[in-house]
Structures are given as structure tokens and as C-alpha cells.
Amino acid sequence: MTIFEELKRRGLIAQMTNEEKIKYYLDHEKVTFYIGFDATADSLHVGHFLQIMVMKRLQEAGHRPIALLGTGTTMIGDPTGKTDMRKMLSVEEIAHNAERFKQQMSKFIDFTDDRALVVRNGDWLMNLSYIPFLRDIGVHFTVNKMLSAECFKSRMEKGLTFIEFNYMIMQSYDFLKLHQDYGCLMELGGDDQWANILGGTDLVRRVMGDEVYGMTFTLLTTKEGKKMGKTEKGALWLDPEKTSPFEFFQYWRNVSDDDVINCLKLLTFLPIEEIEAMESWEGGQLNKAKEILAYELTKMVHSKEDADKALEAARALFVSGGDSENMPTTNVGDALDNEKIGLLDLMVFVGLCPSKSEARRLVTQGGVSVDDVKITDPNAQVDFSDKNQVIIKKGKKVFHKAVK
């Protein structure tokens, strides 16, 4: 099976500028391609992980990835999928975040001997002269065409700043620069980047007269269309200091029945035939598929040792008196008042719920237990005076240990 067939069979490919040419280059040539990562935080998250797995697959097929770190574009912010303007970061914060991205990517991508490159677009974007750039690059973009892109249309009513309006031009210029300097032939990205990718392929053709190609892959979403990789605490991070290996494992162990097979195809390196055989699984078999998914991803992102520990701890939690050593834990000592704390306050404090109203709803609906005792009174107090810890259970599968 060729790499192109592999991508198609796994459902990774969403849109392409020229399927015939892209198939030929991926199956018969050694292609330099790039994916951009804006350095908005000091850790990669699950949304990035899907992109990194595509890079890894293509590198193993003999192609050369460029990880473009957006030290320049992060100064502006991509309006795609945003309801408000992105928080402005300092140059120092962006540089720090970019370095952290590089460190984390090195676990998955081989950057030795030019097998893959790390490039920062701030190296050229931060040094541009405004008027010459408008004359040489801006002239190739029409406002009408840009406004027709979903990334701008969705923000027009809310308010789109002029600085954000420049993002498409910046990203398109990245493709031109990488094509000129490294012979980059393809840009890849999530399906929400389609308009920006088209801008880049068109710019290279207009300026250089060269044909380059763009391909988007399937966004990691649930059946209902909501973004995956989000928890009550925010993003699902790859950094174990932000999301523990156990929390990471539990997230994937708890995906919906409708999502588990798709996630196995998109994110794991299990043979596609093995995954397709799981498509007929039902009931308890799907729980086994979720366990496989959680184990494989935890092993890749963290380690086999972490995956083994998380698997053992997850199984133990479903047995009375099970080992809670590797359970997500929060020290709540500073939040206690005379050794007590309201249950709703406790759930928010440890990150099980984003708000007290959400915690109240869960409690009154019977979805919360403390030390195996179901609590339905939203005014209940948790008393630590005769104990050092409690275990809170949310729903059937989410556990959290609070210690004083």
C-alpha cells in the first residue's frame, strides 16, 4: 500500500489542490513539505498531535518535513475559528514557546542530517519593509476574494481587526519563502486552513510561475462537530506537567463509541487492517477499542512505562478499593476553611468542572460521588478533619484525588 493510499484509507485527507499530482509526488518522489505551528503556548496539544502524526507518516515514507514555527505569525494571530482576537504575546514569550515546541516535536520527528527542518517565520516576517512588501506581495491578493474565505466571513459581524486581516498574506508568503529557500513543494494543514493554503499556492504560481500543492487533513472532531482535545481544564496538553499521563490516558479511554475507530485511524500507527476489523465491534468490545486507543497514544506521547501505569490504574479504579497512586491529584489545603470545603467549590478547584453551576447540575443529577458515596445535595460540605484525601468520581469514568 502506498503512502497516499494509506492516508486516504485512514480518512486523513480532506481536500487537495490537485489529487493526481499530489498522489504522484507522494508515491514516486521525495517531497519537501511544511506544516505551520503558531507558538501560542509553551506546550503542544492534541490538535497539534494530529498534524505531527501526519508529518511522521510522510517522513517514514521518505519525504522531508519542515516544521514552521510561527514566531512571526504568532505576533498577529490567525482569525480562523476564533470569536475574538488572540491574546498578544511578547517576542520573548513566543521565542520560548517555539523552543518548547521544537523540543517536543523531536520526540516524534527525526531532525538529524536534514531529514526534517525546523524553521521560524519570524526570521523573515519581522524584517519586512511595509511598503515594498505591499507592492511585491499584497498586490496579488484581492480584498473580495479574501472576504469570501470562511476564516474571515465568520468574524465579520463580531469584528475583524486589520492586523488579523493580514494573516492570510503572511501565511501565503511563508509558502513562497520556503519554496524559494528549500524547494518546498507542498503545504499541509487542518481543513480549517484551506483558504490560507490556497492563498499560498496561488502566490507561488503568480510570483515564481511554479506549481506547488496544498492538502488539508481531517480535523479531529467528534460526530457532533465539536473540537476534541478539550477538557474541563482547557486543552489536552502533551506536556506531562500540564496534563498527566493518567489524565491523558483517561481522556482517550472515555471518548464516545462513535469516535473511537476514527481516532484509531487518524492518530495511531496500528495496521489499518487491524483497525478496520474493529469497525464491527459493539458494546463491551468498543470499551476494549478505547483502551487500545488510550494505551497506544499514551505510549507514543509519554512512554510505555507511563502507559502501563495508566492502564493498571484505570483498571484498578473500577474495583472497590483500587489503587489511586497514579490518579490525577490536586492539593486543596489552601482552599479549606476549618478543614472543610463545599463540594461545588471543590469540583471547580480541582478542575472537574469549569463553573459552580455546571458542578451543581452534575451533583443534583446524581453524577458525583465522594469516596464511593453518591452526593445529590449541592450544599454538601467535604470534611477533611479526619482524613488526608478524598476521591471524587464524576460520572462513571472520571476520577480525581483531592489531598490536603
Secondary structure, 3 states (H helix, E strand, C coil): CCHHHHHHHCCCEEEECCHHHHHHHHHHCCCEEEEEECCCCCCCEHHHHHHHHHHHHHHHCCCEEEEEECCCHHHCCCCCCCCCCCCCCCHHHHHHHHHHHHHHHCCCCCCHHHCCEEEECHHHHCCCCHHHHHHHCHHHCCHHHHHCCHHHHHHHCCCCCHHHHCHHHHHHHHHHHHHHHHCCCEEEEEHHHHHHHHHHHHHHHHHHCCCCEEEEECCCECCCCCECCEECCEECECCCCCCCHHHHHHHHHCCCCCCHHHHHHHHCCCCHHHHHHHHHCCCHHHHHHHHHHHHHHHHHHCCHHHHHHHHHHHHHCCCCCCCCCCCCEEECHHHCECCEEEHHHHHHHCCCCCCHHHHHHHHHCCCEEECCEECCCCCCEEECCCCCEEEEEECCCEEEEEEC
